[in-house]
Amino acid sequence: MKTKETSTWIETASLPTFSKLSKNLTTDVAIIGGGLAGLLSAYVLAKEGKKVVVIEKDRLAAKATGYTTGFLSQLIDTDTSDLIEMFSEADTRKIWVSHGDAIDLIEKIVKDEKIDCEFMRCKNYVYANDSRERKELDSEFSEMKKLKFDVSMKAVELGFKNRGVMTINKQGKYHDRKFIAGLLPALQRMGVELYEQTEVTDIVGNSPFTVKAGKHEVTADWTITATYQPFNNPSEVFLKKGMYKSYILELEVPKGKYPEGTYEDMDNPYHYFRVDAGKGAKGKDRLIIGGEDHRAEIPMNKKNFDVLEDYAEDLFGKRYPVVRNWSGFILESVDGLPFIGQYKLGNLLATAFSGNGMTYSAISAMIFRDIIAHKKNPYTALYSPERSQTFTQLWKKGRDFGEEFLKGALANVFK
Ligand SMILES: Cc1cc2nc3c(=O)[nH]c(=O)nc-3n(C[C@H](O)[C@H](O)[C@H](O)COP(=O)(O)OP(=O)(O)OC[C@H]3O[C@@H](n4cnc5c(N)ncnc54)[C@H](O)[C@@H]3O)c2cc1C
C-alpha cells in the first residue's frame, strides 16, 4: 500500500470556496483567520446577534485545523502536578472545567446544527509504557483524584502492552473539517461574511479599528486575531511562544482489536492516538497516532515518521499498514497556557494552544463573547495575554522543554 502524504481530515471532507474581499466593509467584529478558532468565534458571536466578517489568507480550515488529530480532551499538554505547582489547585481545576465547557459547546453545536461529523463522547486512556512512566501516572492520578476529576485506575484490557492505565471519562473526538463543513451553512444563515485568499496586513486605530487587507479595509468595533501565530506580533506575547512540529501516521487496524477512544502515554515528548471504529478501509478500524515532537527550527522529517512507526510496532507488536502520514505545527507558550483575550491595543487574540486547540478554540469563542458583551467570564484572567509569568512557571516549563529536546529530537538523531 502506498502511503498518502496528506491528512485524513483534508482528504475526506471538502469545503466550499469563498471569494476574495473586493470592497470596504463595516461590521461589529472582524475576525482574522478562518481556522477552528476564528470560525467557532464567528458562530458564537453571530448567535449573540453580532455582525461578523471572517477574513482568511488562504483557504478555511486548511492550516493547523486541517492537520490535527481531533481529540476533545480535558487533559492538557502540561501535567496536572506541574499545573498545581505553577499556578494553583483552584486554577488547575478551572483549566479542567474550561475544557469540559468547550467539549459541551462543541457537542451542543453538533446537536443544534445536526452536523454529521463523527462526534462522539469517549474515554481518554492515559497509559504507561514502563515502570518510570507508571510511577508518574500514579502520582498524576492521585493529584487528579484530589481535585475530584472523573478519572479511574481500574484495570482495562486495551489490546496492547502497557504498565497501567488511567481512564478519563466523558471526553470526545470528532472529524473537525466535517464539523466545519456543517458549521458553514449556519454561519451563512446568520449573515456571517466569509472571505478567502485575503491577507490582513495591519490593524490600525482603536474602536473602531481599521483592518487592512490588500486594497480594501474593514471597519470594526472589535477585531479578533485568530491566525495561529499572531500575524502582527503583539509585543505582549512576542517572546512567550515556541513552535514545535508533531508527526502523524494513520494506520489500518483489525476491527475491534483496540477499544474506540483516545489514548496518550506518559513519555516526554508524549505519543497520542485515537481509534475510530469502522473508519478504515473495508470496515477496518482507523488508528491515528502522533508524536516525536521537536522544536520546529530543528530540521528533521522522514526520520521521525520512521521512529513513530517503530514506536507503534513496539506498542502493538505488529507493523500495521500506513495509509496516510502528515505533520503539523504546535505553538506552545512559556507557561503552558494559551493567550486568549484582550491585549493593550484593545484587540482580541487567541494563540499558543499547544496540542489542545480544538477545545481552546471553543474556550476562546466563549471568552470573546463575554468580553464583547461586557460580561464576566471565569477564565478571562487565567488565559489573559497580559498576564505575567512567575519564575517557577518559566523554570518548570523550561525544564520540561529541555527534557523534550533531549529525549525527542536529539535522541532521534542517533536512532
Ligand atoms: C499534528 C497536530 C495534532 C493536533 N492534535 C490536537 C488534538 O488532538 N486536540 C486538540 O485539541 N488540538 C490538537 N491540535 C491543535 C489544534 O489542531 C490547533 O490548535 C487548532 O486547529 C488551531 O486552530 P486555529 O484556528 O487557531 O489555527 P489555524 O487552523 O492555523 O487557522 C489560522 C488561520 O489564520 C490564517 N491566517 C494567518 N495569517 C493571516 C493573515 N495575515 N490574514 C488572514 N488570515 C491569516 C491561516 O491561513 C489559517 O487558516 C493539533 C495540532 C497539530 C498540528
The ligand as a Tripos MOL2 file, in Angstrom:
@<TRIPOS>MOLECULE
LIG
   53    58     1     0     0
SMALL
NO_CHARGES

@<TRIPOS>ATOM
      1 C1         -0.3830   17.4010   14.4890 C.3       1 LIG1
      2 C2         -1.3610   18.1430   15.3490 C.ar      1 LIG1
      3 C3         -2.2110   17.4220   16.1860 C.ar      1 LIG1
      4 C4         -3.1190   18.1070   16.9890 C.ar      1 LIG1
      5 N1         -3.9860   17.3890   17.7560 N.ar      1 LIG1
      6 C5         -4.8970   18.0550   18.5240 C.ar      1 LIG1
      7 C6         -5.8750   17.3310   19.2660 C.ar      1 LIG1
      8 O1         -5.9630   16.1070   19.2040 O.2       1 LIG1
      9 N2         -6.7300   18.0280   20.0460 N.ar      1 LIG1
     10 C7         -6.6770   19.3840   20.1550 C.ar      1 LIG1
     11 O2         -7.4370   19.9680   20.9160 O.2       1 LIG1
     12 N3         -5.7820   20.1010   19.4010 N.ar      1 LIG1
     13 C8         -4.9230   19.4760   18.5990 C.ar      1 LIG1
     14 N4         -4.0380   20.1770   17.8350 N.ar      1 LIG1
     15 C9         -4.0800   21.6370   17.8870 C.3       1 LIG1
     16 C10        -5.2220   22.1860   17.0510 C.3       1 LIG1
     17 O3         -5.3600   21.4490   15.8590 O.3       1 LIG1
     18 C11        -4.9100   23.6450   16.6910 C.3       1 LIG1
     19 O4         -4.5440   24.3290   17.8700 O.3       1 LIG1
     20 C12        -6.1310   24.3430   16.1220 C.3       1 LIG1
     21 O5         -6.5640   23.6940   14.9570 O.3       1 LIG1
     22 C13        -5.7470   25.7840   15.8280 C.3       1 LIG1
     23 O6         -6.7950   26.4340   15.1770 O.3       1 LIG1
     24 P1         -6.5730   27.9430   14.7760 P.3       1 LIG1
     25 O7         -7.8470   28.4110   14.1770 O.co2     1 LIG1
     26 O8         -6.0330   28.7000   15.9370 O.co2     1 LIG1
     27 O9         -5.3790   27.9250   13.7060 O.3       1 LIG1
     28 P2         -5.3810   27.5710   12.1610 P.3       1 LIG1
     29 O10        -6.2200   26.4020   11.8500 O.co2     1 LIG1
     30 O11        -3.9560   27.5320   11.7390 O.co2     1 LIG1
     31 O12        -6.0890   28.8290   11.5000 O.3       1 LIG1
     32 C14        -5.4620   30.0930   11.4250 C.3       1 LIG1
     33 C15        -5.8140   30.6780   10.0810 C.3       1 LIG1
     34 O13        -5.3380   32.0250   10.0040 O.3       1 LIG1
     35 C16        -4.9570   32.2740    8.6420 C.3       1 LIG1
     36 N5         -4.0850   33.4520    8.6020 N.ar      1 LIG1
     37 C17        -2.7910   33.5360    9.0130 C.ar      1 LIG1
     38 N6         -2.3170   34.7920    8.8170 N.ar      1 LIG1
     39 C18        -3.3410   35.5040    8.2720 C.ar      1 LIG1
     40 C19        -3.4630   36.8570    7.8410 C.ar      1 LIG1
     41 N7         -2.4430   37.7260    7.9400 N.pl3     1 LIG1
     42 N8         -4.6430   37.2500    7.3180 N.ar      1 LIG1
     43 C20        -5.6950   36.3970    7.2240 C.ar      1 LIG1
     44 N9         -5.6160   35.0980    7.6150 N.ar      1 LIG1
     45 C21        -4.4660   34.6620    8.1500 C.ar      1 LIG1
     46 C22        -4.2690   30.9690    8.2340 C.3       1 LIG1
     47 O14        -4.2090   30.8410    6.8430 O.3       1 LIG1
     48 C23        -5.1380   29.9250    8.9130 C.3       1 LIG1
     49 O15        -6.1470   29.4010    8.0670 O.3       1 LIG1
     50 C24        -3.1490   19.5280   16.9870 C.ar      1 LIG1
     51 C25        -2.3240   20.2380   16.1250 C.ar      1 LIG1
     52 C26        -1.4430   19.5530   15.3010 C.ar      1 LIG1
     53 C27        -0.5960   20.3370   14.3460 C.3       1 LIG1
@<TRIPOS>BOND
     1     1     2 1
     2     2     3 ar
     3     2    52 ar
     4     3     4 ar
     5     4     5 ar
     6     4    50 ar
     7     5     6 ar
     8     6     7 ar
     9     6    13 1
    10     7     8 2
    11     7     9 ar
    12     9    10 ar
    13    10    11 2
    14    10    12 ar
    15    12    13 ar
    16    13    14 ar
    17    14    15 1
    18    14    50 ar
    19    15    16 1
    20    16    17 1
    21    16    18 1
    22    18    19 1
    23    18    20 1
    24    20    21 1
    25    20    22 1
    26    22    23 1
    27    23    24 1
    28    24    25 2
    29    24    26 1
    30    24    27 1
    31    27    28 1
    32    28    29 2
    33    28    30 1
    34    28    31 1
    35    31    32 1
    36    32    33 1
    37    33    34 1
    38    33    48 1
    39    34    35 1
    40    35    36 1
    41    35    46 1
    42    36    37 ar
    43    36    45 ar
    44    37    38 ar
    45    38    39 ar
    46    39    40 ar
    47    39    45 ar
    48    40    41 1
    49    40    42 ar
    50    42    43 ar
    51    43    44 ar
    52    44    45 ar
    53    46    47 1
    54    46    48 1
    55    48    49 1
    56    50    51 ar
    57    51    52 ar
    58    52    53 1
@<TRIPOS>SUBSTRUCTURE
     1 LIG1         1 GROUP 0 **** ****
